[in-house]
Amino acid sequence: MERFGVKSAPSRNRSKTALYVTPQDRVSEFGSELHEDGGKLFCTSCNVVLNHVRKSAINDHLKSKTHTKRKAEFEEQNVRKKQRTLTASLQCNSTAQPEKSSVIQDFVKMCLEANIPLEKADHPSVRAFLSRHVKNGSSIPKSEQLRKAYLPDGHDNENQLINTEDR
């Protein structure tokens, strides 16, 4: 048609998606049925990700048999678990990182000051004691990693001394 100078009529089949709707908007619209985390919309009782752009997809899910069944099971449970995105979970874990690092550094310092070889940390009874009686004690790595990650200055200085003695 373009060849003969006749233009086709403009397309009236525009997309029926709501372009500027956020998951948080849908949560406020549907109430406690849904929750948002990390820019994704979750069904609270089913723990599935829903398409927040199409309202009909949300309505269809809420009317489905599986949703009503899972909702009944969810309401019977005492513990209410909400699914989270991986990034949100990792951010939560990263708040414990400084405390974990502090425990490991204190353990290495104690071993060095008491003249205890770091290999003793690998013994099963020491591992059991640390995990049972020390907060974050189970997060203390094996002796090889303790040497590499938490004694870099001593390890480098030792290598430099060996290299200077060889000359």
C-alpha positions in Angstrom: 0.0 0.0 0.0 2.9 2.3 0.7 3.9 2.0 -3.0 0.7 3.6 -4.2 0.8 6.5 -1.7 -2.1 5.1 0.4 -1.3 5.0 4.1 -2.8 2.5 6.4 -5.0 3.6 9.2 -3.3 4.1 12.5 -3.3 1.0 14.7 -5.9 1.1 17.5 -4.6 -2.1 19.2 -2.7 -0.4 21.9 -1.4 -2.4 24.8 -3.8 -2.8 27.7 -1.0 -2.7 30.3 -0.7 0.0 32.9 2.8 1.4 32.3 3.2 3.5 35.4 1.8 1.1 38.1 4.3 0.0 40.7 4.1 -3.2 42.9 3.5 -0.9 45.9 0.4 0.6 44.2 -1.0 -2.9 43.7 -0.3 -3.8 47.4 -2.2 -0.7 48.5 -5.0 -1.6 46.1 -5.4 -5.3 47.1 -4.4 -5.1 50.8 -2.8 -7.8 52.8 -3.3 -10.4 50.0 -0.1 -9.2 48.4 3.3 -7.8 49.5 6.1 -6.2 47.6 9.8 -6.8 48.0 12.7 -5.7 45.8 10.4 -4.3 43.1 8.5 -7.6 42.7 4.9 -8.3 43.7 4.3 -11.5 45.7 1.1 -13.3 46.7 1.5 -13.5 50.5 -0.3 -16.9 51.0 1.0 -18.6 47.8 4.6 -17.2 47.8 4.6 -16.7 44.0 5.6 -13.7 42.0 2.8 -11.9 40.2 2.8 -9.6 37.2 2.0 -6.2 38.8 1.4 -4.5 35.4 -1.8 -6.4 34.5 -4.5 -6.1 37.0 -6.4 -9.0 35.4 -3.5 -11.4 36.0 -3.7 -10.5 39.7 -7.5 -10.9 39.8 -7.3 -14.3 38.0 -4.7 -15.5 40.5 -6.8 -14.4 43.5 -9.9 -16.2 42.1 -8.0 -19.4 41.3 -8.6 -22.7 43.2 -4.9 -23.0 44.1 -4.9 -19.6 45.7 -8.0 -20.2 47.8 -6.6 -23.6 48.9 -3.2 -22.1 49.8 -4.9 -19.1 51.5 -6.8 -21.5 53.8 -3.6 -23.4 54.6 -1.8 -20.1 55.2 -4.4 -18.8 57.7 -4.2 -22.1 59.7 -0.4 -21.7 60.2 0.8 -19.8 63.3 4.0 -18.6 61.6 3.4 -16.2 58.8 6.3 -16.3 56.3 6.7 -13.9 53.5 8.9 -14.6 50.6 11.7 -12.2 50.0 14.0 -11.5 47.1 17.6 -12.7 47.2 19.0 -9.2 47.4 16.8 -8.4 50.4 18.0 -11.6 52.1 21.6 -10.8 51.4 21.3 -7.3 52.8 19.9 -8.8 56.0 22.9 -11.1 56.2 25.4 -8.4 55.5 24.4 -6.6 58.8 25.8 -9.6 60.7 29.1 -9.5 58.7 30.9 -7.0 61.0 30.1 -9.1 64.1 31.2 -12.3 62.4 34.5 -10.6 61.3 35.0 -9.3 64.8 34.6 -12.8 66.3 37.1 -14.3 63.8 39.7 -11.6 64.4 39.4 -11.9 68.2 39.8 -15.7 67.9 42.9 -15.3 65.7 44.3 -12.7 68.1 43.6 -15.0 71.1 45.4 -17.9 69.4 48.4 -15.8 68.6 48.7 -14.3 72.1 48.3 -17.7 73.8 50.7 -19.3 71.3 48.1 -21.7 70.1 48.6 -23.0 66.6 45.8 -22.1 64.2 45.6 -25.8 63.2 44.0 -26.5 66.6 40.9 -24.7 65.3 40.4 -27.6 62.8 40.0 -30.2 65.6 36.4 -31.6 65.8 36.1 -31.0 69.6 37.2 -27.3 69.2 34.7 -26.8 66.4 31.9 -28.4 68.5 32.8 -26.1 71.4 32.9 -23.0 69.3 29.6 -23.7 67.6 27.9 -24.6 70.9 29.2 -21.9 73.3 30.4 -19.0 71.2 28.1 -16.6 69.4 29.0 -16.9 65.7 31.6 -19.5 66.7 30.5 -21.8 63.9 31.4 -19.1 61.4 35.1 -19.4 62.2 36.8 -20.8 59.1 39.4 -23.5 58.9 43.0 -22.8 59.7 44.2 -22.4 56.1 41.6 -19.7 55.5 42.4 -18.0 58.8 46.0 -17.8 57.7 45.3 -16.5 54.3 42.4 -14.0 55.1 43.1 -12.9 58.6 46.9 -13.0 58.8 47.9 -11.4 55.5 50.5 -9.1 57.0 52.3 -11.9 58.9 52.1 -14.2 55.9 53.6 -11.5 53.6 56.2 -10.6 56.1 57.2 -14.2 56.5 57.5 -14.6 52.7 59.6 -11.5 52.5 61.9 -12.8 55.3 62.4 -16.1 53.5 63.2 -14.3 50.2 65.7 -12.0 51.9 67.4 -14.9 53.6 67.8 -16.7 50.3 69.8 -13.9 48.8 
